[in-house]
Structure formats: structure tokens, C-alpha cells
């Protein structure tokens, strides 16, 4: 996810302005940290990160002039969509972002995390696939 946050920073970094609370250099540093944390959260906690583009934009919008904010939001949204698509593709392949195989999201009866590999296109292994099916039916109702 490093490459996504850095390319967004390279594209939007020159637009960051200074204000009465900090210099442009300080604001660029805060903008970079916000980008990295948002993309890291997208990678690690994607299922509970409802609107990543909106969240990142709300965290960094005051670093940019008003005239550029529409452009900033569109670029943030584009980069977040591409990063989300990248994470989806890796999950479909059964590989996590660090290169290790994915693990099931369920817990065993003893309370330890399940170590089995999930089914393709699913978050759960064959033993726990009933959890995804019951979740889908309750969400539909």
C-alpha cells in the first residue's frame, strides 16, 4: 500500500499550503502521514472501513486551498478505488498483501483464530463457511 500512498502524495503534495497553524512543510508531513495511515487501514481493516475516500479527504482537506478541493477529492477517490481493487484481486488469489496465504476469519471452539486457508472468494474455510452464508441471509433480511 506504500506505493499508493506515496503516489497520491507526489501528485497532491505540491498543492499543500501553509496556514497560521503550520508551515507548508509541516502540513505536507501531516498529509503524508494521513495518506499512509488511511491506505494501511484500507489494507488491514478493509471490511470495517466504510468510506475510505471520504475519511481521508475529511482528514486532509484543510491543507488545500478551497479552489482545489474538488480535484483533491477526485484524486483521493481514484487512488482509493484502485487500491481497493488491488486488495480485492489479492484476496481472490488467496494471498495477503505481505505474500503469506490468507487465514480464515473465524475462531475455533477454544477461542483461537482458525489457521485454515479460506475458500476462493470467501473469508471462511470449509469448516466455517456456514458463518458467511448465515451472515448473507441476515443482511438480506
C-alpha positions in Angstrom: 0.0 0.0 0.0 3.1 2.1 0.3 3.1 2.8 -3.5 -0.5 4.1 -3.5 0.0 6.5 -0.6 3.3 7.8 -2.0 2.0 8.3 -5.5 -1.0 10.2 -4.1 1.4 12.3 -2.0 3.6 13.0 -5.1 0.5 14.2 -7.0 -1.1 16.3 -4.3 1.9 17.3 -2.2 2.7 20.5 -4.3 -0.8 21.8 -3.7 -0.5 21.8 0.1 -0.4 25.3 1.5 0.8 26.8 4.8 -1.6 28.3 7.3 -1.5 30.0 10.6 -1.1 26.7 12.4 1.9 25.3 10.5 4.2 25.8 7.5 3.7 24.1 4.2 6.4 21.7 5.1 4.7 20.7 8.3 1.4 20.4 6.5 2.9 18.1 3.8 4.3 15.9 6.6 0.9 15.6 8.2 -0.7 15.0 4.8 1.7 12.1 4.1 1.1 10.6 7.5 -2.7 10.8 6.9 -2.3 9.1 3.5 -0.2 6.3 4.8 -2.5 5.6 7.7 -5.6 5.6 5.5 -4.1 3.2 3.0 -2.7 1.0 5.7 -6.2 0.8 7.3 -7.7 0.0 3.9 -5.3 -2.9 3.6 -5.7 -4.3 7.1 -9.3 -3.4 8.1 -11.0 -3.0 4.8 -14.3 -4.7 5.7 -14.8 -2.2 8.6 -13.6 0.9 6.7 -16.9 2.2 5.3 -15.9 5.2 3.2 -12.1 5.4 2.9 -12.1 8.2 0.3 -14.4 10.4 2.4 -12.5 9.7 5.6 -9.1 10.6 4.1 -10.5 13.7 2.4 -12.0 14.9 5.7 -8.7 14.4 7.4 -6.7 16.4 4.9 -9.0 18.9 3.2 -7.9 21.9 5.3 -4.3 21.5 3.9 -5.5 22.6 0.4 -7.0 25.8 -1.0 -10.7 25.9 -1.5 -10.4 26.1 -5.2 -8.5 22.8 -5.4 -10.7 20.7 -3.1 -12.9 19.1 -5.8 -9.8 18.0 -7.6 -8.3 16.7 -4.4 -11.4 14.6 -3.6 -11.5 13.1 -7.1 -7.8 12.1 -6.9 -8.2 10.6 -3.4 -11.3 8.7 -4.6 -9.5 7.4 -7.7 -6.5 6.2 -5.7 -8.6 4.5 -3.0 -10.7 2.7 -5.7 -7.5 1.4 -7.4 -6.1 0.3 -4.0 -9.3 -1.4 -3.0 -9.4 -3.2 -6.4 -5.8 -4.3 -5.8 -6.6 -5.7 -2.4 -9.7 -7.5 -3.8 -7.5 -9.1 -6.5 -5.0 -10.3 -4.0 -7.8 -11.8 -1.8 -9.3 -13.6 -4.8 -5.9 -15.1 -5.4 -5.7 -16.3 -1.8 -2.7 -14.2 -0.9 -2.4 -11.5 1.7 -0.6 -8.2 1.0 2.6 -9.5 2.7 2.7 -12.6 0.5 1.5 -15.1 3.0 -1.6 -17.2 2.4 -4.9 -15.9 3.8 -6.3 -17.3 7.0 -9.9 -17.9 7.9 -11.6 -15.1 9.8 -13.4 -17.4 12.2 -12.3 -18.6 15.7 -12.2 -22.2 16.9 -14.2 -23.5 19.8 -11.2 -22.9 22.1 -11.2 -19.2 21.0 -8.0 -19.3 19.0 -8.0 -18.0 15.4 -8.6 -20.6 12.7 -5.5 -21.3 10.7 -7.0 -22.9 7.7 -7.0 -21.3 4.2 -10.3 -19.8 3.2 -12.3 -20.9 0.2 -11.7 -18.9 -3.0 -13.7 -15.7 -3.0 -14.7 -16.2 0.7 -13.4 -15.1 4.1 -14.0 -18.5 5.7 -12.6 -22.0 5.4 -14.8 -25.1 4.5 -15.4 -25.7 8.2 -16.7 -22.2 8.8 -18.4 -21.4 5.5 -21.8 -21.6 7.2 -20.9 -18.3 9.0 -20.7 -16.4 5.7 -24.0 -17.9 4.4 -25.9 -17.0 7.6 -24.4 -13.5 7.6 -25.5 -13.0 3.9 -29.1 -14.1 4.7 -29.4 -11.9 7.8 -28.1 -8.9 5.8 -30.6 -9.5 3.0 -33.5 -9.6 5.5 
